[in-house]
Amino acid sequence: MAKKPGFSAAASQAPPCSRDEAAEGIIFSHDPKTGFLSRRWSLAWRLAATFLLTTLLIVLALSAVVYLSTAFYLDGQLKAELTAQA
């Protein structure tokens, strides 16, 4: 397999990260496909983000259900009251 000019085996390996970056769970590594640094999130951050997004979607869905059921209930009550007054 022919080597690409400007790329070496050392360039395709992840550069060492500082303790601060490791503590945050963010690791920068060289992406040989694009030639840029890519960001890899730790498992803990990915799980936390997934948990937060799932929780947000559930809260939004429940809010929509409560809003719609309340709106239909109040609409029915108003129609019943107006019918009784007529």
N, CA, C and O atoms as a Maestro MAE file, in Angstrom:
{
 s_m_m2io_version
 :::
 2.0.0
}

f_m_ct {
 s_m_title
 :::
 protein
 m_atom[344] {
  # First column is atom index #
  i_m_mmod_type
  r_m_x_coord
  r_m_y_coord
  r_m_z_coord
  i_m_residue_number
  s_m_chain_name
  s_m_pdb_residue_name
  s_m_pdb_atom_name
  i_m_atomic_number
  :::
  1 25 0.845 -1.163 0.000 1 A "MET " " N  " 7
  2 3 0.000 0.000 0.000 1 A "MET " " CA " 6
  3 2 0.895 1.232 0.000 1 A "MET " " C  " 6
  4 15 1.842 1.317 0.782 1 A "MET " " O  " 8
  5 25 0.598 2.177 -0.869 2 A "ALA " " N  " 7
  6 3 1.412 3.375 -1.002 2 A "ALA " " CA " 6
  7 2 1.103 4.341 0.125 2 A "ALA " " C  " 6
  8 15 -0.048 4.519 0.522 2 A "ALA " " O  " 8
  9 25 2.162 4.960 0.630 3 A "LYS " " N  " 7
  10 3 1.978 5.942 1.691 3 A "LYS " " CA " 6
  11 2 1.640 7.292 1.086 3 A "LYS " " C  " 6
  12 15 2.141 7.651 0.020 3 A "LYS " " O  " 8
  13 25 0.796 8.025 1.767 4 A "LYS " " N  " 7
  14 3 0.464 9.370 1.328 4 A "LYS " " CA " 6
  15 2 1.598 10.295 1.741 4 A "LYS " " C  " 6
  16 15 2.143 10.153 2.836 4 A "LYS " " O  " 8
  17 25 1.957 11.231 0.891 5 A "PRO " " N  " 7
  18 3 3.030 12.149 1.276 5 A "PRO " " CA " 6
  19 2 2.581 13.037 2.438 5 A "PRO " " C  " 6
  20 15 1.440 13.495 2.480 5 A "PRO " " O  " 8
  21 25 3.484 13.266 3.364 6 A "GLY " " N  " 7
  22 3 3.182 14.128 4.487 6 A "GLY " " CA " 6
  23 2 2.573 13.406 5.679 6 A "GLY " " C  " 6
  24 15 2.400 14.012 6.737 6 A "GLY " " O  " 8
  25 25 2.246 12.133 5.534 7 A "PHE " " N  " 7
  26 3 1.670 11.372 6.627 7 A "PHE " " CA " 6
  27 2 2.668 10.319 7.079 7 A "PHE " " C  " 6
  28 15 3.320 9.673 6.259 7 A "PHE " " O  " 8
  29 25 2.778 10.156 8.360 8 A "SER " " N  " 7
  30 3 3.629 9.113 8.903 8 A "SER " " CA " 6
  31 2 2.830 8.328 9.926 8 A "SER " " C  " 6
  32 15 1.723 8.724 10.292 8 A "SER " " O  " 8
  33 25 3.380 7.232 10.384 9 A "ALA " " N  " 7
  34 3 2.686 6.414 11.381 9 A "ALA " " CA " 6
  35 2 2.493 7.200 12.668 9 A "ALA " " C  " 6
  36 15 1.482 7.028 13.349 9 A "ALA " " O  " 8
  37 25 3.444 8.060 13.010 10 A "ALA " " N  " 7
  38 3 3.337 8.854 14.233 10 A "ALA " " CA " 6
  39 2 2.227 9.893 14.118 10 A "ALA " " C  " 6
  40 15 1.596 10.230 15.120 10 A "ALA " " O  " 8
  41 25 1.977 10.409 12.909 11 A "ALA " " N  " 7
  42 3 0.951 11.430 12.734 11 A "ALA " " CA " 6
  43 2 -0.447 10.848 12.883 11 A "ALA " " C  " 6
  44 15 -1.376 11.572 13.241 11 A "ALA " " O  " 8
  45 25 -0.618 9.552 12.618 12 A "SER " " N  " 7
  46 3 -1.944 8.961 12.712 12 A "SER " " CA " 6
  47 2 -2.296 8.541 14.131 12 A "SER " " C  " 6
  48 15 -3.445 8.195 14.405 12 A "SER " " O  " 8
  49 25 -1.325 8.566 15.036 13 A "GLN " " N  " 7
  50 3 -1.597 8.220 16.421 13 A "GLN " " CA " 6
  51 2 -2.044 9.465 17.170 13 A "GLN " " C  " 6
  52 15 -1.686 10.587 16.813 13 A "GLN " " O  " 8
  53 25 -2.834 9.244 18.217 14 A "ALA " " N  " 7
  54 3 -3.342 10.361 19.005 14 A "ALA " " CA " 6
  55 2 -2.199 11.036 19.750 14 A "ALA " " C  " 6
  56 15 -1.375 10.362 20.369 14 A "ALA " " O  " 8
  57 25 -2.144 12.381 19.694 15 A "PRO " " N  " 7
  58 3 -1.110 13.072 20.449 15 A "PRO " " CA " 6
  59 2 -1.427 13.000 21.939 15 A "PRO " " C  " 6
  60 15 -2.590 12.862 22.318 15 A "PRO " " O  " 8
  61 25 -0.416 13.093 22.775 16 A "PRO " " N  " 7
  62 3 -0.706 13.043 24.209 16 A "PRO " " CA " 6
  63 2 -1.532 14.251 24.615 16 A "PRO " " C  " 6
  64 15 -1.348 15.349 24.091 16 A "PRO " " O  " 8
  65 25 -2.436 14.037 25.544 17 A "CYS " " N  " 7
  66 3 -3.285 15.128 26.001 17 A "CYS " " CA " 6
  67 2 -2.865 15.529 27.400 17 A "CYS " " C  " 6
  68 15 -2.229 14.757 28.118 17 A "CYS " " O  " 8
  69 25 -3.229 16.748 27.779 18 A "SER " " N  " 7
  70 3 -2.870 17.234 29.096 18 A "SER " " CA " 6
  71 2 -3.799 16.616 30.136 18 A "SER " " C  " 6
  72 15 -4.806 15.997 29.792 18 A "SER " " O  " 8
  73 25 -3.456 16.786 31.391 19 A "ARG " " N  " 7
  74 3 -4.282 16.248 32.466 19 A "ARG " " CA " 6
  75 2 -5.631 16.945 32.501 19 A "ARG " " C  " 6
  76 15 -6.641 16.315 32.815 19 A "ARG " " O  " 8
  77 25 -5.665 18.249 32.181 20 A "ASP " " N  " 7
  78 3 -6.931 18.981 32.175 20 A "ASP " " CA " 6
  79 2 -7.876 18.420 31.128 20 A "ASP " " C  " 6
  80 15 -9.060 18.229 31.404 20 A "ASP " " O  " 8
  81 25 -7.371 18.152 29.932 21 A "GLU " " N  " 7
  82 3 -8.206 17.592 28.874 21 A "GLU " " CA " 6
  83 2 -8.682 16.196 29.258 21 A "GLU " " C  " 6
  84 15 -9.837 15.846 29.019 21 A "GLU " " O  " 8
  85 25 -7.800 15.401 29.848 22 A "ALA " " N  " 7
  86 3 -8.177 14.046 30.248 22 A "ALA " " CA " 6
  87 2 -9.217 14.083 31.358 22 A "ALA " " C  " 6
  88 15 -10.115 13.243 31.394 22 A "ALA " " O  " 8
  89 25 -9.103 15.048 32.262 23 A "ALA " " N  " 7
  90 3 -10.065 15.156 33.355 23 A "ALA " " CA " 6
  91 2 -11.433 15.573 32.832 23 A "ALA " " C  " 6
  92 15 -12.456 15.166 33.382 23 A "ALA " " O  " 8
  93 25 -11.460 16.383 31.773 24 A "GLU " " N  " 7
  94 3 -12.735 16.812 31.190 24 A "GLU " " CA " 6
  95 2 -13.353 15.718 30.337 24 A "GLU " " C  " 6
  96 15 -14.537 15.790 30.009 24 A "GLU " " O  " 8
  97 25 -12.586 14.719 29.977 25 A "GLY " " N  " 7
  98 3 -13.112 13.642 29.160 25 A "GLY " " CA " 6
  99 2 -13.068 13.931 27.673 25 A "GLY " " C  " 6
  100 15 -13.647 13.188 26.880 25 A "GLY " " O  " 8
  101 25 -12.388 15.005 27.282 26 A "ILE " " N  " 7
  102 3 -12.284 15.368 25.873 26 A "ILE " " CA " 6
  103 2 -10.873 15.048 25.422 26 A "ILE " " C  " 6
  104 15 -9.899 15.511 26.016 26 A "ILE " " O  " 8
  105 25 -10.771 14.263 24.379 27 A "ILE " " N  " 7
  106 3 -9.473 13.876 23.863 27 A "ILE " " CA " 6
  107 2 -9.416 14.283 22.397 27 A "ILE " " C  " 6
  108 15 -10.314 13.963 21.618 27 A "ILE " " O  " 8
  109 25 -8.363 14.987 22.031 28 A "PHE " " N  " 7
  110 3 -8.179 15.379 20.645 28 A "PHE " " CA " 6
  111 2 -7.247 14.380 19.982 28 A "PHE " " C  " 6
  112 15 -6.219 14.009 20.548 28 A "PHE " " O  " 8
  113 25 -7.602 13.953 18.797 29 A "SER " " N  " 7
  114 3 -6.752 13.035 18.065 29 A "SER " " CA " 6
  115 2 -6.740 13.431 16.603 29 A "SER " " C  " 6
  116 15 -7.669 14.077 16.117 29 A "SER " " O  " 8
  117 25 -5.702 13.050 15.914 30 A "HIS " " N  " 7
  118 3 -5.565 13.364 14.501 30 A "HIS " " CA " 6
  119 2 -6.395 12.391 13.690 30 A "HIS " " C  " 6
  120 15 -6.296 11.177 13.871 30 A "HIS " " O  " 8
  121 25 -7.215 12.923 12.795 31 A "ASP " " N  " 7
  122 3 -8.038 12.091 11.924 31 A "ASP " " CA " 6
  123 2 -7.329 11.983 10.577 31 A "ASP " " C  " 6
  124 15 -7.254 12.965 9.839 31 A "ASP " " O  " 8
  125 25 -6.809 10.804 10.250 32 A "PRO " " N  " 7
  126 3 -6.055 10.681 8.995 32 A "PRO " " CA " 6
  127 2 -6.931 10.845 7.756 32 A "PRO " " C  " 6
  128 15 -6.407 11.163 6.689 32 A "PRO " " O  " 8
  129 25 -8.244 10.643 7.855 33 A "LYS " " N  " 7
  130 3 -9.122 10.794 6.690 33 A "LYS " " CA " 6
  131 2 -9.267 12.254 6.295 33 A "LYS " " C  " 6
  132 15 -9.226 12.586 5.110 33 A "LYS " " O  " 8
  133 25 -9.435 13.124 7.277 34 A "THR " " N  " 7
  134 3 -9.649 14.539 6.979 34 A "THR " " CA " 6
  135 2 -8.388 15.370 7.142 34 A "THR " " C  " 6
  136 15 -8.283 16.452 6.566 34 A "THR " " O  " 8
  137 25 -7.432 14.881 7.917 35 A "GLY " " N  " 7
  138 3 -6.221 15.651 8.156 35 A "GLY " " CA " 6
  139 2 -6.368 16.663 9.270 35 A "GLY " " C  " 6
  140 15 -5.448 17.441 9.525 35 A "GLY " " O  " 8
  141 25 -7.512 16.666 9.940 36 A "PHE " " N  " 7
  142 3 -7.760 17.615 11.016 36 A "PHE " " CA " 6
  143 2 -7.784 16.895 12.356 36 A "PHE " " C  " 6
  144 15 -7.824 15.667 12.430 36 A "PHE " " O  " 8
  145 25 -7.759 17.701 13.408 37 A "LEU " " N  " 7
  146 3 -7.925 17.132 14.741 37 A "LEU " " CA " 6
  147 2 -9.409 16.851 14.957 37 A "LEU " " C  " 6
  148 15 -10.260 17.679 14.631 37 A "LEU " " O  " 8
  149 25 -9.706 15.698 15.497 38 A "SER " " N  " 7
  150 3 -11.091 15.374 15.813 38 A "SER " " CA " 6
  151 2 -11.228 15.282 17.320 38 A "SER " " C  " 6
  152 15 -10.250 15.076 18.038 38 A "SER " " O  " 8
  153 25 -12.445 15.436 17.782 39 A "ARG " " N  " 7
  154 3 -12.710 15.444 19.213 39 A "ARG " " CA " 6
  155 2 -13.438 14.159 19.570 39 A "ARG " " C  " 6
  156 15 -14.480 13.856 18.990 39 A "ARG " " O  " 8
  157 25 -12.901 13.404 20.516 40 A "ARG " " N  " 7
  158 3 -13.562 12.193 20.991 40 A "ARG " " CA " 6
  159 2 -14.017 12.438 22.418 40 A "ARG " " C  " 6
  160 15 -13.219 12.815 23.277 40 A "ARG " " O  " 8
  161 25 -15.296 12.225 22.668 41 A "TRP " " N  " 7
  162 3 -15.845 12.412 24.005 41 A "TRP " " CA " 6
  163 2 -15.735 11.098 24.770 41 A "TRP " " C  " 6
  164 15 -15.815 10.019 24.184 41 A "TRP " " O  " 8
  165 25 -15.554 11.198 26.062 42 A "SER " " N  " 7
  166 3 -15.458 10.002 26.885 42 A "SER " " CA " 6
  167 2 -16.824 9.342 26.995 42 A "SER " " C  " 6
  168 15 -17.848 9.950 26.684 42 A "SER " " O  " 8
  169 25 -16.828 8.111 27.434 43 A "LEU " " N  " 7
  170 3 -18.066 7.358 27.587 43 A "LEU " " CA " 6
  171 2 -19.008 8.037 28.572 43 A "LEU " " C  " 6
  172 15 -20.219 8.061 28.357 43 A "LEU " " O  " 8
  173 25 -18.466 8.583 29.637 44 A "ALA " " N  " 7
  174 3 -19.300 9.254 30.640 44 A "ALA " " CA " 6
  175 2 -20.029 10.454 30.037 44 A "ALA " " C  " 6
  176 15 -21.215 10.653 30.302 44 A "ALA " " O  " 8
  177 25 -19.336 11.247 29.235 45 A "TRP " " N  " 7
  178 3 -19.972 12.404 28.599 45 A "TRP " " CA " 6
  179 2 -21.028 11.976 27.590 45 A "TRP " " C  " 6
  180 15 -22.092 12.588 27.504 45 A "TRP " " O  " 8
  181 25 -20.739 10.927 26.826 46 A "ARG " " N  " 7
  182 3 -21.720 10.452 25.848 46 A "ARG " " CA " 6
  183 2 -22.964 9.908 26.537 46 A "ARG " " C  " 6
  184 15 -24.080 10.149 26.077 46 A "ARG " " O  " 8
  185 25 -22.785 9.173 27.641 47 A "LEU " " N  " 7
  186 3 -23.932 8.661 28.388 47 A "LEU " " CA " 6
  187 2 -24.735 9.796 29.013 47 A "LEU " " C  " 6
  188 15 -25.965 9.768 29.003 47 A "LEU " " O  " 8
  189 25 -24.044 10.786 29.551 48 A "ALA " " N  " 7
  190 3 -24.735 11.924 30.160 48 A "ALA " " CA " 6
  191 2 -25.530 12.693 29.109 48 A "ALA " " C  " 6
  192 15 -26.669 13.085 29.365 48 A "ALA " " O  " 8
  193 25 -24.954 12.913 27.941 49 A "ALA " " N  " 7
  194 3 -25.655 13.621 26.869 49 A "ALA " " CA " 6
  195 2 -26.865 12.827 26.398 49 A "ALA " " C  " 6
  196 15 -27.927 13.403 26.161 49 A "ALA " " O  " 8
  197 25 -26.720 11.523 26.261 50 A "THR " " N  " 7
  198 3 -27.838 10.681 25.851 50 A "THR " " CA " 6
  199 2 -28.947 10.715 26.898 50 A "THR " " C  " 6
  200 15 -30.125 10.818 26.555 50 A "THR " " O  " 8
  201 25 -28.578 10.631 28.160 51 A "PHE " " N  " 7
  202 3 -29.553 10.692 29.245 51 A "PHE " " CA " 6
  203 2 -30.295 12.025 29.247 51 A "PHE " " C  " 6
  204 15 -31.517 12.057 29.391 51 A "PHE " " O  " 8
  205 25 -29.560 13.124 29.087 52 A "LEU " " N  " 7
  206 3 -30.190 14.444 29.075 52 A "LEU " " CA " 6
  207 2 -31.138 14.612 27.895 52 A "LEU " " C  " 6
  208 15 -32.244 15.125 28.061 52 A "LEU " " O  " 8
  209 25 -30.724 14.189 26.717 53 A "LEU " " N  " 7
  210 3 -31.586 14.305 25.546 53 A "LEU " " CA " 6
  211 2 -32.834 13.438 25.678 53 A "LEU " " C  " 6
  212 15 -33.929 13.864 25.310 53 A "LEU " " O  " 8
  213 25 -32.674 12.235 26.197 54 A "THR " " N  " 7
  214 3 -33.820 11.353 26.394 54 A "THR " " CA " 6
  215 2 -34.791 11.960 27.412 54 A "THR " " C  " 6
  216 15 -36.003 11.960 27.194 54 A "THR " " O  " 8
  217 25 -34.264 12.469 28.503 55 A "THR " " N  " 7
  218 3 -35.093 13.096 29.525 55 A "THR " " CA " 6
  219 2 -35.823 14.310 28.960 55 A "THR " " C  " 6
  220 15 -37.006 14.510 29.239 55 A "THR " " O  " 8
  221 25 -35.128 15.114 28.175 56 A "LEU " " N  " 7
  222 3 -35.749 16.285 27.564 56 A "LEU " " CA " 6
  223 2 -36.890 15.888 26.633 56 A "LEU " " C  " 6
  224 15 -37.955 16.506 26.657 56 A "LEU " " O  " 8
  225 25 -36.676 14.868 25.819 57 A "LEU " " N  " 7
  226 3 -37.731 14.412 24.913 57 A "LEU " " CA " 6
  227 2 -38.941 13.871 25.667 57 A "LEU " " C  " 6
  228 15 -40.080 14.114 25.269 57 A "LEU " " O  " 8
  229 25 -38.700 13.141 26.753 58 A "ILE " " N  " 7
  230 3 -39.806 12.607 27.551 58 A "ILE " " CA " 6
  231 2 -40.595 13.745 28.205 58 A "ILE " " C  " 6
  232 15 -41.826 13.722 28.212 58 A "ILE " " O  " 8
  233 25 -39.895 14.729 28.748 59 A "VAL " " N  " 7
  234 3 -40.572 15.864 29.380 59 A "VAL " " CA " 6
  235 2 -41.382 16.642 28.350 59 A "VAL " " C  " 6
  236 15 -42.507 17.051 28.636 59 A "VAL " " O  " 8
  237 25 -40.833 16.852 27.160 60 A "LEU " " N  " 7
  238 3 -41.575 17.549 26.110 60 A "LEU " " CA " 6
  239 2 -42.817 16.770 25.688 60 A "LEU " " C  " 6
  240 15 -43.881 17.358 25.493 60 A "LEU " " O  " 8
  241 25 -42.688 15.454 25.547 61 A "ALA " " N  " 7
  242 3 -43.836 14.634 25.151 61 A "ALA " " CA " 6
  243 2 -44.923 14.665 26.223 61 A "ALA " " C  " 6
  244 15 -46.103 14.812 25.905 61 A "ALA " " O  " 8
  245 25 -44.534 14.529 27.481 62 A "LEU " " N  " 7
  246 3 -45.520 14.584 28.564 62 A "LEU " " CA " 6
  247 2 -46.178 15.958 28.661 62 A "LEU " " C  " 6
  248 15 -47.374 16.053 28.939 62 A "LEU " " O  " 8
  249 25 -45.420 17.007 28.439 63 A "SER " " N  " 7
  250 3 -45.986 18.355 28.459 63 A "SER " " CA " 6
  251 2 -47.019 18.521 27.356 63 A "SER " " C  " 6
  252 15 -48.068 19.127 27.573 63 A "SER " " O  " 8
  253 25 -46.730 17.988 26.173 64 A "ALA " " N  " 7
  254 3 -47.677 18.079 25.066 64 A "ALA " " CA " 6
  255 2 -48.953 17.305 25.382 64 A "ALA " " C  " 6
  256 15 -50.051 17.772 25.081 64 A "ALA " " O  " 8
  257 25 -48.818 16.119 25.990 65 A "VAL " " N  " 7
  258 3 -49.995 15.317 26.344 65 A "VAL " " CA " 6
  259 2 -50.843 16.043 27.382 65 A "VAL " " C  " 6
  260 15 -52.066 16.091 27.249 65 A "VAL " " O  " 8
  261 25 -50.224 16.599 28.399 66 A "VAL " " N  " 7
  262 3 -50.969 17.318 29.443 66 A "VAL " " CA " 6
  263 2 -51.637 18.547 28.853 66 A "VAL " " C  " 6
  264 15 -52.794 18.830 29.165 66 A "VAL " " O  " 8
  265 25 -50.928 19.283 28.005 67 A "TYR " " N  " 7
  266 3 -51.501 20.483 27.390 67 A "TYR " " CA " 6
  267 2 -52.715 20.133 26.534 67 A "TYR " " C  " 6
  268 15 -53.763 20.768 26.653 67 A "TYR " " O  " 8
  269 25 -52.578 19.127 25.673 68 A "LEU " " N  " 7
  270 3 -53.692 18.767 24.790 68 A "LEU " " CA " 6
  271 2 -54.878 18.210 25.563 68 A "LEU " " C  " 6
  272 15 -56.023 18.546 25.259 68 A "LEU " " O  " 8
  273 25 -54.627 17.372 26.548 69 A "SER " " N  " 7
  274 3 -55.750 16.818 27.310 69 A "SER " " CA " 6
  275 2 -56.464 17.910 28.102 69 A "SER " " C  " 6
  276 15 -57.690 17.890 28.204 69 A "SER " " O  " 8
  277 25 -55.726 18.852 28.658 70 A "THR " " N  " 7
  278 3 -56.338 19.966 29.377 70 A "THR " " CA " 6
  279 2 -57.141 20.843 28.423 70 A "THR " " C  " 6
  280 15 -58.241 21.280 28.760 70 A "THR " " O  " 8
  281 25 -56.598 21.102 27.236 71 A "ALA " " N  " 7
  282 3 -57.312 21.931 26.263 71 A "ALA " " CA " 6
  283 2 -58.614 21.270 25.834 71 A "ALA " " C  " 6
  284 15 -59.642 21.941 25.746 71 A "ALA " " O  " 8
  285 25 -58.589 19.965 25.566 72 A "PHE " " N  " 7
  286 3 -59.814 19.267 25.173 72 A "PHE " " CA " 6
  287 2 -60.830 19.229 26.319 72 A "PHE " " C  " 6
  288 15 -62.030 19.373 26.086 72 A "PHE " " O  " 8
  289 25 -60.366 19.041 27.527 73 A "TYR " " N  " 7
  290 3 -61.253 19.011 28.687 73 A "TYR " " CA " 6
  291 2 -61.937 20.368 28.879 73 A "TYR " " C  " 6
  292 15 -63.152 20.442 29.061 73 A "TYR " " O  " 8
  293 25 -61.139 21.433 28.834 74 A "LEU " " N  " 7
  294 3 -61.707 22.767 29.027 74 A "LEU " " CA " 6
  295 2 -62.641 23.151 27.888 74 A "LEU " " C  " 6
  296 15 -63.645 23.827 28.108 74 A "LEU " " O  " 8
  297 25 -62.317 22.724 26.678 75 A "ASP " " N  " 7
  298 3 -63.191 22.992 25.539 75 A "ASP " " CA " 6
  299 2 -64.528 22.273 25.717 75 A "ASP " " C  " 6
  300 15 -65.582 22.847 25.444 75 A "ASP " " O  " 8
  301 25 -64.488 21.033 26.171 76 A "GLY " " N  " 7
  302 3 -65.715 20.283 26.436 76 A "GLY " " CA " 6
  303 2 -66.537 20.922 27.540 76 A "GLY " " C  " 6
  304 15 -67.762 20.997 27.438 76 A "GLY " " O  " 8
  305 25 -65.875 21.384 28.598 77 A "GLN " " N  " 7
  306 3 -66.568 22.043 29.697 77 A "GLN " " CA " 6
  307 2 -67.245 23.336 29.217 77 A "GLN " " C  " 6
  308 15 -68.378 23.625 29.603 77 A "GLN " " O  " 8
  309 25 -66.554 24.100 28.385 78 A "LEU " " N  " 7
  310 3 -67.121 25.346 27.869 78 A "LEU " " CA " 6
  311 2 -68.334 25.082 26.993 78 A "LEU " " C  " 6
  312 15 -69.347 25.773 27.093 78 A "LEU " " O  " 8
  313 25 -68.222 24.073 26.130 79 A "LYS " " N  " 7
  314 3 -69.370 23.722 25.270 79 A "LYS " " CA " 6
  315 2 -70.561 23.258 26.107 79 A "LYS " " C  " 6
  316 15 -71.700 23.621 25.815 79 A "LYS " " O  " 8
  317 25 -70.308 22.463 27.137 80 A "ALA " " N  " 7
  318 3 -71.384 21.997 28.009 80 A "ALA " " CA " 6
  319 2 -72.027 23.153 28.749 80 A "ALA " " C  " 6
  320 15 -73.249 23.189 28.893 80 A "ALA " " O  " 8
  321 25 -71.225 24.102 29.224 81 A "GLU " " N  " 7
  322 3 -71.765 25.247 29.955 81 A "GLU " " CA " 6
  323 2 -72.573 26.154 29.026 81 A "GLU " " C  " 6
  324 15 -73.632 26.647 29.414 81 A "GLU " " O  " 8
  325 25 -72.082 26.378 27.798 82 A "LEU " " N  " 7
  326 3 -72.807 27.209 26.857 82 A "LEU " " CA " 6
  327 2 -74.115 26.530 26.415 82 A "LEU " " C  " 6
  328 15 -75.120 27.210 26.206 82 A "LEU " " O  " 8
  329 25 -74.108 25.224 26.274 83 A "THR " " N  " 7
  330 3 -75.317 24.480 25.923 83 A "THR " " CA " 6
  331 2 -76.338 24.577 27.050 83 A "THR " " C  " 6
  332 15 -77.534 24.730 26.804 83 A "THR " " O  " 8
  333 25 -75.857 24.488 28.284 84 A "ALA " " N  " 7
  334 3 -76.770 24.575 29.435 84 A "ALA " " CA " 6
  335 2 -77.371 25.975 29.549 84 A "ALA " " C  " 6
  336 15 -78.537 26.118 29.917 84 A "ALA " " O  " 8
  337 25 -76.599 26.994 29.241 85 A "GLN " " N  " 7
  338 3 -77.109 28.357 29.313 85 A "GLN " " CA " 6
  339 2 -78.098 28.652 28.184 85 A "GLN " " C  " 6
  340 15 -79.024 29.445 28.358 85 A "GLN " " O  " 8
  341 25 -77.904 28.022 27.045 86 A "ALA " " N  " 7
  342 3 -78.794 28.264 25.903 86 A "ALA " " CA " 6
  343 2 -80.077 27.563 26.164 86 A "ALA " " C  " 6
  344 15 -80.990 27.620 25.340 86 A "ALA " " O  " 8
  :::
 }
 m_bond[343] {
  # First column is bond index #
  i_m_from
  i_m_to
  i_m_order
  :::
  1 1 2 1
  2 2 3 1
  3 3 4 2
  4 3 5 1
  5 5 6 1
  6 6 7 1
  7 7 8 2
  8 7 9 1
  9 9 10 1
  10 10 11 1
  11 11 12 2
  12 11 13 1
  13 13 14 1
  14 14 15 1
  15 15 16 2
  16 15 17 1
  17 17 18 1
  18 18 19 1
  19 19 20 2
  20 19 21 1
  21 21 22 1
  22 22 23 1
  23 23 24 2
  24 23 25 1
  25 25 26 1
  26 26 27 1
  27 27 28 2
  28 27 29 1
  29 29 30 1
  30 30 31 1
  31 31 32 2
  32 31 33 1
  33 33 34 1
  34 34 35 1
  35 35 36 2
  36 35 37 1
  37 37 38 1
  38 38 39 1
  39 39 40 2
  40 39 41 1
  41 41 42 1
  42 42 43 1
  43 43 44 2
  44 43 45 1
  45 45 46 1
  46 46 47 1
  47 47 48 2
  48 47 49 1
  49 49 50 1
  50 50 51 1
  51 51 52 2
  52 51 53 1
  53 53 54 1
  54 54 55 1
  55 55 56 2
  56 55 57 1
  57 57 58 1
  58 58 59 1
  59 59 60 2
  60 59 61 1
  61 61 62 1
  62 62 63 1
  63 63 64 2
  64 63 65 1
  65 65 66 1
  66 66 67 1
  67 67 68 2
  68 67 69 1
  69 69 70 1
  70 70 71 1
  71 71 72 2
  72 71 73 1
  73 73 74 1
  74 74 75 1
  75 75 76 2
  76 75 77 1
  77 77 78 1
  78 78 79 1
  79 79 80 2
  80 79 81 1
  81 81 82 1
  82 82 83 1
  83 83 84 2
  84 83 85 1
  85 85 86 1
  86 86 87 1
  87 87 88 2
  88 87 89 1
  89 89 90 1
  90 90 91 1
  91 91 92 2
  92 91 93 1
  93 93 94 1
  94 94 95 1
  95 95 96 2
  96 95 97 1
  97 97 98 1
  98 98 99 1
  99 99 100 2
  100 99 101 1
  101 101 102 1
  102 102 103 1
  103 103 104 2
  104 103 105 1
  105 105 106 1
  106 106 107 1
  107 107 108 2
  108 107 109 1
  109 109 110 1
  110 110 111 1
  111 111 112 2
  112 111 113 1
  113 113 114 1
  114 114 115 1
  115 115 116 2
  116 115 117 1
  117 117 118 1
  118 118 119 1
  119 119 120 2
  120 119 121 1
  121 121 122 1
  122 122 123 1
  123 123 124 2
  124 123 125 1
  125 125 126 1
  126 126 127 1
  127 127 128 2
  128 127 129 1
  129 129 130 1
  130 130 131 1
  131 131 132 2
  132 131 133 1
  133 133 134 1
  134 134 135 1
  135 135 136 2
  136 135 137 1
  137 137 138 1
  138 138 139 1
  139 139 140 2
  140 139 141 1
  141 141 142 1
  142 142 143 1
  143 143 144 2
  144 143 145 1
  145 145 146 1
  146 146 147 1
  147 147 148 2
  148 147 149 1
  149 149 150 1
  150 150 151 1
  151 151 152 2
  152 151 153 1
  153 153 154 1
  154 154 155 1
  155 155 156 2
  156 155 157 1
  157 157 158 1
  158 158 159 1
  159 159 160 2
  160 159 161 1
  161 161 162 1
  162 162 163 1
  163 163 164 2
  164 163 165 1
  165 165 166 1
  166 166 167 1
  167 167 168 2
  168 167 169 1
  169 169 170 1
  170 170 171 1
  171 171 172 2
  172 171 173 1
  173 173 174 1
  174 174 175 1
  175 175 176 2
  176 175 177 1
  177 177 178 1
  178 178 179 1
  179 179 180 2
  180 179 181 1
  181 181 182 1
  182 182 183 1
  183 183 184 2
  184 183 185 1
  185 185 186 1
  186 186 187 1
  187 187 188 2
  188 187 189 1
  189 189 190 1
  190 190 191 1
  191 191 192 2
  192 191 193 1
  193 193 194 1
  194 194 195 1
  195 195 196 2
  196 195 197 1
  197 197 198 1
  198 198 199 1
  199 199 200 2
  200 199 201 1
  201 201 202 1
  202 202 203 1
  203 203 204 2
  204 203 205 1
  205 205 206 1
  206 206 207 1
  207 207 208 2
  208 207 209 1
  209 209 210 1
  210 210 211 1
  211 211 212 2
  212 211 213 1
  213 213 214 1
  214 214 215 1
  215 215 216 2
  216 215 217 1
  217 217 218 1
  218 218 219 1
  219 219 220 2
  220 219 221 1
  221 221 222 1
  222 222 223 1
  223 223 224 2
  224 223 225 1
  225 225 226 1
  226 226 227 1
  227 227 228 2
  228 227 229 1
  229 229 230 1
  230 230 231 1
  231 231 232 2
  232 231 233 1
  233 233 234 1
  234 234 235 1
  235 235 236 2
  236 235 237 1
  237 237 238 1
  238 238 239 1
  239 239 240 2
  240 239 241 1
  241 241 242 1
  242 242 243 1
  243 243 244 2
  244 243 245 1
  245 245 246 1
  246 246 247 1
  247 247 248 2
  248 247 249 1
  249 249 250 1
  250 250 251 1
  251 251 252 2
  252 251 253 1
  253 253 254 1
  254 254 255 1
  255 255 256 2
  256 255 257 1
  257 257 258 1
  258 258 259 1
  259 259 260 2
  260 259 261 1
  261 261 262 1
  262 262 263 1
  263 263 264 2
  264 263 265 1
  265 265 266 1
  266 266 267 1
  267 267 268 2
  268 267 269 1
  269 269 270 1
  270 270 271 1
  271 271 272 2
  272 271 273 1
  273 273 274 1
  274 274 275 1
  275 275 276 2
  276 275 277 1
  277 277 278 1
  278 278 279 1
  279 279 280 2
  280 279 281 1
  281 281 282 1
  282 282 283 1
  283 283 284 2
  284 283 285 1
  285 285 286 1
  286 286 287 1
  287 287 288 2
  288 287 289 1
  289 289 290 1
  290 290 291 1
  291 291 292 2
  292 291 293 1
  293 293 294 1
  294 294 295 1
  295 295 296 2
  296 295 297 1
  297 297 298 1
  298 298 299 1
  299 299 300 2
  300 299 301 1
  301 301 302 1
  302 302 303 1
  303 303 304 2
  304 303 305 1
  305 305 306 1
  306 306 307 1
  307 307 308 2
  308 307 309 1
  309 309 310 1
  310 310 311 1
  311 311 312 2
  312 311 313 1
  313 313 314 1
  314 314 315 1
  315 315 316 2
  316 315 317 1
  317 317 318 1
  318 318 319 1
  319 319 320 2
  320 319 321 1
  321 321 322 1
  322 322 323 1
  323 323 324 2
  324 323 325 1
  325 325 326 1
  326 326 327 1
  327 327 328 2
  328 327 329 1
  329 329 330 1
  330 330 331 1
  331 331 332 2
  332 331 333 1
  333 333 334 1
  334 334 335 1
  335 335 336 2
  336 335 337 1
  337 337 338 1
  338 338 339 1
  339 339 340 2
  340 339 341 1
  341 341 342 1
  342 342 343 1
  343 343 344 2
  :::
 }
}
